[in-house]
Each structure stands twice: as structure tokens, then as C-alpha cells.
Amino acid sequence: MCNVGFDIESSKLAIQQSYNYKNIYAAVGIHPNDVEKFDFVSDLETISDLAMNEKVVAIGEVGIDYFYSRENRELQIKWFKAQIKIAQANKLPVMMHLRDEVGKYEAYEDALSILKEMKVKKAIVHCFTVNLDYAKKFVNAGYLLSIPGVVTFKSAKDLQEAVKWIPLKNLLVETDAPYLTPEPNRGKINQPKYIVDTVIKIAALKKLSVEEIVSATRLNAQAIFNV
């Protein structure tokens, strides 16, 4: 399991908690919605220092989020690129938070352009909830897609079609706890135990066994996180 940070405090906490359990690891980073709260020099240096911890297996959540506003687009991109450099310096994957307004995909296009420009080899699209077109773009670029409980929602038809197509070698699963609790527990606070419902839905969509999904995603996680 990877416990993901989204700012300085949560990144430090993720590392601290990772030492309580053998199979818990940490990701550290500044979330795009929080970049205005932090100093680009001193706080970026803190993330760089945290990235060297033995229990840190990824840089994230980092990325681009235009859901609320595009006014700080340049600042988000500046932080995204800087944290990608930290990931590359430490040979860690980039765990990306990407989100846009409903029906718009500029955040995804900006991310794909930056990943190509910076020659990023290892990346995960955290909480992938969009469509087949973008699934293909990220998979064809060599990246992994992490599927949350949203895939169990009746309204998630586009995501479900994408999941049917995503190759097993590019697939991960996640909770995004405490959010996005899968059916049939939607509305409750999400917990790691509910990931079973997400896996069951993915298996049904791909017409594979639950064991095949568990095996593939475990191997993918071990490979991308080098654990």
C-alpha cells in the first residue's frame, strides 16, 4: 500500500506512518490545489529532502488541476515540473493528480505535453476517471492508470469502457480514501477494505477473475514502486 501525501505535513505523516507497517510505503509532494500556500524554494527543498527517505516510493500527489480555476495555471505547471525533477533525481515514479472541468481535458493535455518534454519514463495517473481516448494516450506513452471506486458508479460509463480496454500491465487500483467510496458502500467514509469492491467491478468489466486482477495490480505496484 502507498500512503500518499499532498502537502508538507501530510507527506511527513505518510513517511511516519509507513514505519509502523512493513508493507506500507509513502509518496511525498505538493498537490496542485495547494501550490499557492507554499514557498517555491524552501518547501520544494523540503520535498526534495523527504524524497530521499527509504520508505518513499513516489513523488505525489503532484500535477495539474483546472477544476476550480485556470488562473494559476503557470504556477501549477512550474511546481509540477519542479517535482518531476525531484522524482527523476531520485529515480522515483511521478504520481499525478489531473483534473479539469467536466467535459474539458486541458489538464490532461498539458500533463502529456510536460511528460513528453521532460522525458518522464515512470508515471501513474492517480484516480483515473476519464475516458478511453485518454486511457489510450497515457498507456501508449508507457504510463500506469490507477482506478478508484468511481468505476463502480452507474454513471461512470466512459470510465468503465476505458477499464475494459486498459491492458493489465498498465493497471493499478486505489481507494483515494476517505473519498470516492465504491458501491455498495458509497456515501460512507472510504477505507482500504472497500478496495475489494473496486477490484470485483474491474474483474467483471474485463471478464477476468478477481485473482487475476489482484495478481496483476500487485505485480504492477511492486514494479513501479520498486518494492
TITORDO-858430 format. One record per residue: x, y, z of N, C-alpha, C in turn. Coordinates in nm, 3 decimals. Layout:
<nodes>
NODE; X; Y; Z; X; Y; Z; X; Y; Z;
...
</nodes>
This chain:
<nodes>
NODE; 0.084; -0.119; 0.000; 0.000; 0.000; 0.000; 0.088; 0.125; 0.000;
NODE; 0.046; 0.225; -0.077; 0.118; 0.352; -0.080; 0.030; 0.459; -0.017;
NODE; 0.080; 0.521; 0.089; 0.012; 0.628; 0.159; 0.061; 0.760; 0.099;
NODE; -0.030; 0.836; 0.040; 0.010; 0.948; -0.044; -0.005; 1.082; 0.027;
NODE; 0.101; 1.163; 0.022; 0.096; 1.298; 0.077; 0.042; 1.396; -0.025;
NODE; 0.000; 1.515; 0.025; -0.049; 1.619; -0.066; 0.005; 1.757; -0.028;
NODE; 0.079; 1.764; 0.083; 0.148; 1.885; 0.123; 0.263; 1.845; 0.217;
NODE; 0.329; 1.941; 0.277; 0.444; 1.909; 0.362; 0.404; 1.823; 0.482;
NODE; 0.301; 1.866; 0.554; 0.260; 1.795; 0.676; 0.215; 1.652; 0.645;
NODE; 0.130; 1.636; 0.544; 0.079; 1.502; 0.513; 0.188; 1.412; 0.455;
NODE; 0.284; 1.471; 0.387; 0.396; 1.392; 0.335; 0.482; 1.339; 0.449;
NODE; 0.507; 1.424; 0.547; 0.583; 1.379; 0.663; 0.506; 1.272; 0.740;
NODE; 0.374; 1.291; 0.751; 0.292; 1.192; 0.822; 0.290; 1.059; 0.747;
NODE; 0.285; 1.065; 0.615; 0.287; 0.942; 0.535; 0.413; 0.862; 0.561;
NODE; 0.525; 0.931; 0.570; 0.652; 0.864; 0.599; 0.649; 0.805; 0.739;
NODE; 0.604; 0.887; 0.835; 0.597; 0.840; 0.974; 0.512; 0.714; 0.986;
NODE; 0.395; 0.715; 0.923; 0.304; 0.600; 0.930; 0.362; 0.477; 0.860;
NODE; 0.442; 0.500; 0.758; 0.497; 0.387; 0.682; 0.589; 0.301; 0.766;
NODE; 0.646; 0.358; 0.870; 0.737; 0.282; 0.956; 0.661; 0.192; 1.055;
NODE; 0.530; 0.210; 1.062; 0.451; 0.127; 1.153; 0.417; -0.009; 1.093;
NODE; 0.429; -0.019; 0.958; 0.391; -0.144; 0.891; 0.491; -0.174; 0.780;
NODE; 0.527; -0.300; 0.769; 0.627; -0.342; 0.672; 0.587; -0.310; 0.529;
NODE; 0.460; -0.330; 0.494; 0.416; -0.318; 0.356; 0.345; -0.186; 0.325;
NODE; 0.367; -0.086; 0.409; 0.314; 0.048; 0.383; 0.431; 0.137; 0.341;
NODE; 0.411; 0.208; 0.229; 0.514; 0.299; 0.178; 0.453; 0.438; 0.162;
NODE; 0.535; 0.534; 0.127; 0.489; 0.673; 0.122; 0.520; 0.739; -0.012;
NODE; 0.433; 0.833; -0.048; 0.460; 0.925; -0.159; 0.457; 1.066; -0.101;
NODE; 0.543; 1.152; -0.151; 0.552; 1.288; -0.097; 0.540; 1.390; -0.210;
NODE; 0.474; 1.502; -0.181; 0.459; 1.604; -0.283; 0.361; 1.711; -0.243;
NODE; 0.354; 1.815; -0.327; 0.262; 1.926; -0.308; 0.152; 1.916; -0.413;
NODE; 0.028; 1.903; -0.369; -0.089; 1.893; -0.456; -0.106; 2.024; -0.535;
NODE; -0.149; 2.016; -0.660; -0.162; 2.139; -0.740; -0.258; 2.242; -0.682;
NODE; -0.359; 2.197; -0.607; -0.452; 2.293; -0.546; -0.391; 2.368; -0.429;
NODE; -0.273; 2.324; -0.383; -0.211; 2.383; -0.265; -0.084; 2.463; -0.296;
NODE; -0.046; 2.472; -0.423; 0.085; 2.530; -0.454; 0.098; 2.676; -0.410;
NODE; -0.011; 2.749; -0.407; -0.004; 2.890; -0.368; 0.027; 2.908; -0.219;
NODE; 0.010; 2.802; -0.141; 0.032; 2.810; 0.004; 0.178; 2.790; 0.042;
NODE; 0.262; 2.749; -0.054; 0.398; 2.708; -0.021; 0.503; 2.791; -0.093;
NODE; 0.621; 2.795; -0.030; 0.734; 2.867; -0.088; 0.806; 2.778; -0.189;
NODE; 0.827; 2.832; -0.308; 0.882; 2.751; -0.416; 1.026; 2.707; -0.387;
NODE; 1.098; 2.781; -0.307; 1.237; 2.745; -0.279; 1.247; 2.655; -0.156;
NODE; 1.205; 2.705; -0.040; 1.226; 2.630; 0.084; 1.139; 2.504; 0.091;
NODE; 1.013; 2.516; 0.052; 0.924; 2.399; 0.063; 0.955; 2.295; -0.044;
NODE; 1.000; 2.340; -0.159; 1.042; 2.244; -0.262; 1.166; 2.168; -0.214;
NODE; 1.253; 2.237; -0.143; 1.372; 2.172; -0.087; 1.331; 2.068; 0.018;
NODE; 1.227; 2.100; 0.095; 1.178; 2.003; 0.194; 1.128; 1.876; 0.126;
NODE; 1.051; 1.892; 0.017; 1.004; 1.775; -0.058; 1.123; 1.696; -0.113;
NODE; 1.223; 1.767; -0.160; 1.342; 1.700; -0.213; 1.412; 1.619; -0.104;
NODE; 1.418; 1.674; 0.015; 1.481; 1.603; 0.127; 1.397; 1.481; 0.166;
NODE; 1.266; 1.499; 0.173; 1.177; 1.387; 0.209; 1.185; 1.275; 0.107;
NODE; 1.204; 1.312; -0.019; 1.208; 1.212; -0.127; 1.321; 1.111; -0.110;
NODE; 1.423; 1.147; -0.034; 1.538; 1.059; -0.016; 1.516; 0.954; 0.093;
NODE; 1.402; 0.964; 0.164; 1.374; 0.867; 0.270; 1.356; 0.728; 0.210;
NODE; 1.403; 0.627; 0.280; 1.399; 0.489; 0.231; 1.259; 0.435; 0.208;
NODE; 1.160; 0.493; 0.274; 1.023; 0.445; 0.262; 0.942; 0.519; 0.154;
NODE; 1.003; 0.618; 0.093; 0.934; 0.694; -0.011; 0.952; 0.624; -0.145;
NODE; 0.839; 0.595; -0.211; 0.843; 0.518; -0.336; 0.790; 0.596; -0.455;
NODE; 0.743; 0.720; -0.432; 0.690; 0.801; -0.543; 0.683; 0.948; -0.501;
NODE; 0.674; 1.034; -0.602; 0.650; 1.177; -0.578; 0.505; 1.204; -0.616;
NODE; 0.426; 1.242; -0.517; 0.286; 1.266; -0.543; 0.209; 1.294; -0.413;
NODE; 0.089; 1.351; -0.419; 0.019; 1.382; -0.541; 0.070; 1.515; -0.596;
NODE; 0.114; 1.512; -0.719; 0.154; 1.633; -0.788; 0.080; 1.635; -0.922;
NODE; 0.074; 1.751; -0.985; 0.008; 1.752; -1.115; -0.057; 1.883; -1.149;
NODE; -0.175; 1.874; -1.213; -0.245; 1.990; -1.267; -0.393; 1.975; -1.240;
NODE; -0.454; 2.082; -1.186; -0.596; 2.079; -1.155; -0.660; 2.211; -1.197;
NODE; -0.743; 2.205; -1.302; -0.815; 2.323; -1.351; -0.964; 2.318; -1.316;
NODE; -1.001; 2.231; -1.224; -1.143; 2.213; -1.191; -1.204; 2.341; -1.137;
NODE; -1.131; 2.410; -1.050; -1.183; 2.531; -0.989; -1.143; 2.657; -1.065;
NODE; -1.021; 2.658; -1.118; -0.971; 2.779; -1.185; -0.848; 2.748; -1.268;
NODE; -0.828; 2.830; -1.372; -0.707; 2.822; -1.452; -0.616; 2.943; -1.427;
NODE; -0.653; 3.026; -1.332; -0.580; 3.150; -1.309; -0.436; 3.127; -1.268;
NODE; -0.409; 3.018; -1.197; -0.272; 2.992; -1.152; -0.207; 2.881; -1.235;
NODE; -0.250; 2.868; -1.360; -0.200; 2.761; -1.448; -0.048; 2.758; -1.454;
NODE; 0.014; 2.872; -1.473; 0.160; 2.877; -1.486; 0.229; 2.835; -1.357;
NODE; 0.173; 2.872; -1.243; 0.233; 2.833; -1.115; 0.218; 2.683; -1.095;
NODE; 0.103; 2.628; -1.129; 0.084; 2.483; -1.118; 0.186; 2.408; -1.204;
NODE; 0.203; 2.455; -1.325; 0.298; 2.389; -1.417; 0.440; 2.401; -1.364;
NODE; 0.474; 2.517; -1.308; 0.607; 2.538; -1.251; 0.635; 2.437; -1.140;
NODE; 0.539; 2.418; -1.050; 0.554; 2.323; -0.941; 0.557; 2.179; -0.993;
NODE; 0.473; 2.150; -1.091; 0.469; 2.015; -1.148; 0.604; 1.978; -1.206;
NODE; 0.660; 2.067; -1.286; 0.790; 2.040; -1.348; 0.900; 2.024; -1.244;
NODE; 0.896; 2.110; -1.142; 0.999; 2.104; -1.038; 0.993; 1.972; -0.962;
NODE; 0.872; 1.925; -0.934; 0.858; 1.799; -0.860; 0.887; 1.678; -0.948;
NODE; 0.864; 1.690; -1.078; 0.907; 1.586; -1.171; 1.059; 1.572; -1.165;
NODE; 1.129; 1.684; -1.158; 1.275; 1.680; -1.150; 1.321; 1.608; -1.022;
NODE; 1.249; 1.630; -0.913; 1.282; 1.560; -0.789; 1.263; 1.411; -0.807;
NODE; 1.153; 1.373; -0.871; 1.128; 1.231; -0.897; 1.239; 1.171; -0.982;
NODE; 1.278; 1.240; -1.086; 1.383; 1.190; -1.175; 1.517; 1.180; -1.104;
NODE; 1.547; 1.278; -1.019; 1.673; 1.277; -0.946; 1.683; 1.159; -0.850;
NODE; 1.567; 1.115; -0.802; 1.564; 1.004; -0.706; 1.518; 0.872; -0.768;
NODE; 1.502; 0.873; -0.902; 1.458; 0.755; -0.978; 1.326; 0.701; -0.923;
NODE; 1.233; 0.794; -0.899; 1.101; 0.760; -0.847; 0.994; 0.789; -0.952;
NODE; 0.883; 0.716; -0.948; 0.772; 0.748; -1.038; 0.700; 0.875; -0.994;
NODE; 0.636; 0.940; -1.090; 0.554; 1.057; -1.062; 0.409; 1.012; -1.048;
NODE; 0.348; 1.043; -0.934; 0.207; 1.009; -0.912; 0.124; 1.135; -0.935;
NODE; 0.049; 1.135; -1.044; -0.014; 1.258; -1.092; -0.161; 1.270; -1.055;
NODE; -0.195; 1.386; -1.003; -0.335; 1.427; -0.988; -0.367; 1.516; -1.107;
NODE; -0.460; 1.473; -1.190; -0.502; 1.550; -1.307; -0.654; 1.566; -1.304;
NODE; -0.700; 1.689; -1.317; -0.844; 1.713; -1.315; -0.878; 1.841; -1.389;
NODE; -0.992; 1.840; -1.454; -1.037; 1.957; -1.528; -1.187; 1.974; -1.507;
NODE; -1.240; 2.081; -1.564; -1.385; 2.098; -1.562; -1.449; 1.983; -1.638;
NODE; -1.573; 1.953; -1.604; -1.645; 1.845; -1.672; -1.649; 1.872; -1.823;
NODE; -1.604; 1.773; -1.899; -1.606; 1.785; -2.045; -1.486; 1.854; -2.103;
NODE; -1.392; 1.897; -2.019; -1.270; 1.961; -2.067; -1.149; 1.877; -2.028;
NODE; -1.043; 1.883; -2.110; -0.929; 1.794; -2.089; -0.794; 1.866; -2.103;
NODE; -0.794; 1.996; -2.083; -0.671; 2.074; -2.097; -0.565; 2.029; -1.996;
NODE; -0.608; 1.994; -1.874; -0.513; 1.949; -1.771; -0.442; 1.823; -1.818;
NODE; -0.514; 1.734; -1.882; -0.456; 1.609; -1.931; -0.361; 1.635; -2.048;
NODE; -0.400; 1.726; -2.136; -0.315; 1.760; -2.249; -0.187; 1.830; -2.203;
NODE; -0.200; 1.921; -2.107; -0.082; 1.988; -2.052; 0.012; 1.885; -1.989;
NODE; -0.045; 1.792; -1.914; 0.038; 1.690; -1.848; 0.110; 1.603; -1.950;
NODE; 0.040; 1.559; -2.051; 0.102; 1.475; -2.154; 0.215; 1.548; -2.223;
NODE; 0.195; 1.677; -2.249; 0.299; 1.758; -2.313; 0.422; 1.772; -2.224;
NODE; 0.399; 1.795; -2.094; 0.509; 1.811; -1.999; 0.584; 1.679; -1.981;
NODE; 0.512; 1.570; -1.969; 0.576; 1.439; -1.954; 0.665; 1.407; -2.073;
NODE; 0.617; 1.440; -2.191; 0.696; 1.416; -2.312; 0.817; 1.508; -2.316;
NODE; 0.795; 1.635; -2.285; 0.905; 1.734; -2.285; 1.015; 1.694; -2.188;
NODE; 0.977; 1.644; -2.071; 1.074; 1.612; -1.967; 1.120; 1.466; -1.971;
NODE; 1.073; 1.394; -2.073; 1.115; 1.255; -2.094; 1.092; 1.168; -1.971;
NODE; 0.973; 1.182; -1.912; 0.938; 1.105; -1.793; 0.910; 0.960; -1.833;
NODE; 0.978; 0.869; -1.769; 0.963; 0.727; -1.801; 0.865; 0.654; -1.711;
NODE; 0.857; 0.698; -1.584; 0.773; 0.628; -1.486; 0.671; 0.724; -1.428;
NODE; 0.542; 0.697; -1.457; 0.437; 0.784; -1.404; 0.308; 0.706; -1.386;
NODE; 0.230; 0.753; -1.291; 0.099; 0.694; -1.260; -0.005; 0.805; -1.266;
NODE; -0.113; 0.782; -1.338; -0.226; 0.875; -1.332; -0.312; 0.831; -1.214;
NODE; -0.296; 0.901; -1.104; -0.374; 0.874; -0.984; -0.521; 0.904; -1.011;
NODE; -0.609; 0.819; -0.958; -0.754; 0.841; -0.964; -0.802; 0.869; -1.106;
NODE; -0.765; 0.782; -1.198; -0.806; 0.799; -1.338; -0.956; 0.776; -1.349;
NODE; -1.028; 0.879; -1.397; -1.175; 0.869; -1.403; -1.231; 0.918; -1.537;
NODE; -1.145; 0.939; -1.637; -1.198; 0.993; -1.763; -1.228; 0.883; -1.864;
NODE; -1.183; 0.898; -1.988; -1.238; 0.813; -2.094; -1.133; 0.729; -2.166;
NODE; -1.181; 0.653; -2.262; -1.096; 0.562; -2.338; -0.989; 0.637; -2.416;
NODE; -1.024; 0.751; -2.472; -0.928; 0.829; -2.550; -0.804; 0.862; -2.468;
NODE; -0.825; 0.910; -2.346; -0.710; 0.947; -2.263; -0.644; 0.825; -2.199;
NODE; -0.719; 0.721; -2.178; -0.656; 0.596; -2.134; -0.553; 0.552; -2.238;
NODE; -0.592; 0.557; -2.364; -0.501; 0.517; -2.471; -0.380; 0.608; -2.479;
NODE; -0.399; 0.738; -2.462; -0.288; 0.832; -2.470; -0.184; 0.806; -2.362;
NODE; -0.230; 0.783; -2.239; -0.135; 0.760; -2.130; -0.072; 0.621; -2.139;
NODE; -0.149; 0.522; -2.176; -0.094; 0.387; -2.190; 0.007; 0.383; -2.305;
NODE; -0.025; 0.447; -2.415; 0.068; 0.448; -2.528; 0.197; 0.522; -2.496;
NODE; 0.191; 0.611; -2.397; 0.312; 0.681; -2.352; 0.390; 0.598; -2.250;
NODE; 0.331; 0.485; -2.210; 0.401; 0.394; -2.119; 0.367; 0.408; -1.973;
NODE; 0.257; 0.478; -1.940; 0.225; 0.506; -1.802; 0.115; 0.415; -1.747;
NODE; 0.103; 0.415; -1.613; 0.003; 0.333; -1.546; -0.118; 0.417; -1.509;
NODE; -0.234; 0.353; -1.507; -0.359; 0.419; -1.470; -0.413; 0.354; -1.344;
NODE; -0.436; 0.434; -1.242; -0.485; 0.384; -1.114; -0.635; 0.410; -1.103;
NODE; -0.712; 0.304; -1.085; -0.858; 0.311; -1.092; -0.919; 0.316; -0.951;
NODE; -1.000; 0.417; -0.924; -1.065; 0.429; -0.793; -1.206; 0.369; -0.793;
NODE; -1.276; 0.384; -0.681; -1.409; 0.331; -0.665; -1.513; 0.388; -0.759;
NODE; -1.481; 0.500; -0.823; -1.573; 0.561; -0.921; -1.616; 0.460; -1.027;
NODE; -1.529; 0.364; -1.057; -1.561; 0.266; -1.161; -1.685; 0.184; -1.128;
NODE; -1.724; 0.181; -1.001; -1.844; 0.105; -0.962; -1.972; 0.186; -0.976;
NODE; -1.961; 0.316; -1.002; -2.080; 0.402; -1.009; -2.154; 0.378; -1.141;
NODE; -2.285; 0.379; -1.135; -2.366; 0.357; -1.255; -2.341; 0.465; -1.361;
NODE; -2.307; 0.584; -1.318; -2.286; 0.697; -1.410; -2.151; 0.694; -1.480;
NODE; -2.061; 0.604; -1.438; -1.922; 0.606; -1.487; -1.905; 0.523; -1.614;
NODE; -1.992; 0.542; -1.712; -1.990; 0.461; -1.833; -1.860; 0.479; -1.913;
NODE; -1.814; 0.604; -1.926; -1.690; 0.628; -2.002; -1.571; 0.561; -1.936;
NODE; -1.563; 0.572; -1.804; -1.453; 0.508; -1.732; -1.461; 0.356; -1.744;
NODE; -1.579; 0.302; -1.736; -1.595; 0.157; -1.746; -1.551; 0.106; -1.883;
NODE; -1.582; 0.182; -1.988; -1.536; 0.143; -2.121; -1.383; 0.148; -2.130;
NODE; -1.324; 0.247; -2.066; -1.178; 0.259; -2.064; -1.115; 0.141; -1.990;
NODE; -1.173; 0.105; -1.877; -1.119; -0.006; -1.796; -1.123; -0.137; -1.872;
NODE; -1.227; -0.157; -1.951; -1.234; -0.279; -2.032; -1.113; -0.291; -2.125;
NODE; -1.065; -0.176; -2.171; -0.955; -0.175; -2.269; -0.817; -0.174; -2.203;
NODE; -0.801; -0.109; -2.090; -0.668; -0.088; -2.031; -0.596; -0.223; -2.015;
NODE; -0.477; -0.237; -2.072; -0.401; -0.362; -2.056; -0.369; -0.388; -1.909;
NODE; -0.366; -0.512; -1.871; -0.336; -0.547; -1.732; -0.204; -0.489; -1.686;
NODE; -0.107; -0.483; -1.775; 0.026; -0.436; -1.736; 0.029; -0.285; -1.705;
NODE; -0.079; -0.215; -1.737; -0.086; -0.071; -1.711; -0.187; -0.037; -1.602;
NODE; -0.232; -0.137; -1.529; -0.343; -0.119; -1.436; -0.300; -0.119; -1.290;
NODE; -0.352; -0.022; -1.215; -0.341; -0.020; -1.069; -0.480; 0.008; -1.012;
NODE; -0.499; -0.019; -0.883; -0.624; 0.014; -0.816; -0.593; 0.096; -0.691;
NODE; -0.690; 0.177; -0.650; -0.669; 0.263; -0.533; -0.802; 0.294; -0.465;
NODE; -0.791; 0.349; -0.345; -0.912; 0.390; -0.272; -0.940; 0.538; -0.289;
NODE; -0.836; 0.623; -0.288; -0.849; 0.768; -0.273; -0.922; 0.800; -0.143;
NODE; -0.906; 0.714; -0.043; -0.970; 0.735; 0.087; -0.927; 0.870; 0.146;
NODE; -1.020; 0.939; 0.211; -1.154; 0.895; 0.254; -1.264; 0.923; 0.152;
NODE; -1.226; 0.952; 0.027; -1.324; 0.989; -0.075; -1.356; 0.871; -0.168;
NODE; -1.458; 0.892; -0.254; -1.490; 0.803; -0.365; -1.511; 0.657; -0.324;
NODE; -1.584; 0.638; -0.218; -1.615; 0.503; -0.173; -1.694; 0.427; -0.279;
NODE; -1.651; 0.307; -0.313; -1.722; 0.231; -0.417; -1.858; 0.180; -0.369;
NODE; -1.944; 0.151; -0.468; -2.068; 0.079; -0.436; -2.031; -0.060; -0.384;
NODE; -2.106; -0.117; -0.291; -2.235; -0.072; -0.238; -2.225; 0.015; -0.113;
NODE; -2.106; 0.066; -0.082; -2.087; 0.145; 0.040; -2.073; 0.294; 0.012;
NODE; -2.108; 0.334; -0.108; -2.099; 0.475; -0.146; -2.176; 0.561; -0.045;
NODE; -2.114; 0.671; -0.005; -2.174; 0.758; 0.097; -2.108; 0.744; 0.231;
NODE; -2.041; 0.631; 0.253; -1.964; 0.611; 0.375; -1.823; 0.666; 0.357;
NODE; -1.752; 0.683; 0.467; -1.611; 0.721; 0.459; -1.534; 0.605; 0.399;
NODE; -1.455; 0.632; 0.298; -1.381; 0.524; 0.231; -1.270; 0.470; 0.321;
NODE; -1.248; 0.340; 0.310; -1.144; 0.271; 0.385; -1.073; 0.172; 0.293;
NODE; -0.950; 0.133; 0.327; -0.877; 0.037; 0.243; -0.955; -0.091; 0.215;
NODE; -1.036; -0.137; 0.311; -1.107; -0.264; 0.292; -1.205; -0.259; 0.176;
NODE; -1.252; -0.139; 0.141; -1.351; -0.128; 0.033; -1.289; -0.143; -0.106;
NODE; -1.158; -0.149; -0.114; -1.094; -0.167; -0.245; -1.136; -0.300; -0.308;
NODE; -1.179; -0.394; -0.226; -1.227; -0.522; -0.276; -1.341; -0.501; -0.376;
NODE; -1.432; -0.408; -0.346; -1.545; -0.382; -0.434; -1.501; -0.325; -0.568;
NODE; -1.397; -0.244; -0.565; -1.342; -0.189; -0.688; -1.280; -0.299; -0.773;
NODE; -1.206; -0.386; -0.709; -1.142; -0.497; -0.780; -1.246; -0.591; -0.841;
NODE; -1.352; -0.619; -0.768; -1.459; -0.705; -0.819; -1.521; -0.646; -0.944;
NODE; -1.545; -0.514; -0.943; -1.605; -0.447; -1.059; -1.510; -0.451; -1.178;
NODE; -1.383; -0.424; -1.156; -1.285; -0.428; -1.265; -1.278; -0.568; -1.325;
NODE; -1.276; -0.669; -1.241; -1.272; -0.807; -1.290; -1.393; -0.837; -1.377;
NODE; -1.511; -0.791; -1.334; -1.633; -0.815; -1.411; -1.627; -0.744; -1.546;
NODE; -1.578; -0.620; -1.546; -1.569; -0.544; -1.671; -1.473; -0.609; -1.770;
NODE; -1.363; -0.664; -1.717; -1.260; -0.722; -1.803; -1.282; -0.872; -1.827;
NODE; -1.389; -0.926; -1.764; -1.422; -1.068; -1.778; -1.304; -1.156; -1.738;
NODE; -1.245; -1.118; -1.625; -1.135; -1.193; -1.566; -1.171; -1.226; -1.422;
NODE; -1.093; -1.311; -1.361; -1.117; -1.344; -1.220; -1.062; -1.234; -1.130;
NODE; -1.117; -1.227; -1.011; -1.066; -1.133; -0.911; -0.919; -1.161; -0.884;
NODE; -0.883; -1.289; -0.880; -0.744; -1.328; -0.853; -0.650; -1.275; -0.962;
NODE; -0.696; -1.275; -1.086; -0.611; -1.223; -1.194; -0.588; -1.073; -1.179;
NODE; -0.691; -1.000; -1.140; -0.676; -0.856; -1.120; -0.584; -0.828; -1.001;
NODE; -0.605; -0.902; -0.893; -0.520; -0.884; -0.773; -0.375; -0.913; -0.807;
NODE; -0.349; -1.021; -0.876; -0.213; -1.059; -0.910; -0.147; -0.955; -0.999;
NODE; -0.218; -0.911; -1.103; -0.161; -0.815; -1.198; -0.132; -0.681; -1.132;
NODE; -0.226; -0.631; -1.054; -0.206; -0.500; -0.992; -0.100; -0.504; -0.883;
NODE; -0.091; -0.618; -0.813; 0.016; -0.632; -0.714; 0.154; -0.628; -0.781;
NODE; 0.168; -0.704; -0.888; 0.296; -0.706; -0.961; 0.329; -0.569; -1.019;
NODE; 0.227; -0.500; -1.071; 0.250; -0.367; -1.127; 0.295; -0.268; -1.020;
NODE; 0.231; -0.276; -0.904; 0.268; -0.187; -0.793; 0.410; -0.216; -0.746;
NODE; 0.442; -0.343; -0.733; 0.577; -0.379; -0.689; 0.682; -0.330; -0.788;
NODE; 0.649; -0.338; -0.917; 0.745; -0.297; -1.019; 0.762; -0.145; -1.023;
NODE; 0.651; -0.071; -1.025; 0.660; 0.075; -1.038; 0.718; 0.138; -0.912;
NODE; 0.689; 0.079; -0.796; 0.739; 0.133; -0.669; 0.872; 0.070; -0.626;
NODE; 0.915; -0.030; -0.701; 1.043; -0.096; -0.673; 1.048; -0.150; -0.530;
NODE; 0.944; -0.225; -0.494; 0.939; -0.283; -0.358; 0.922; -0.435; -0.367;
</nodes>
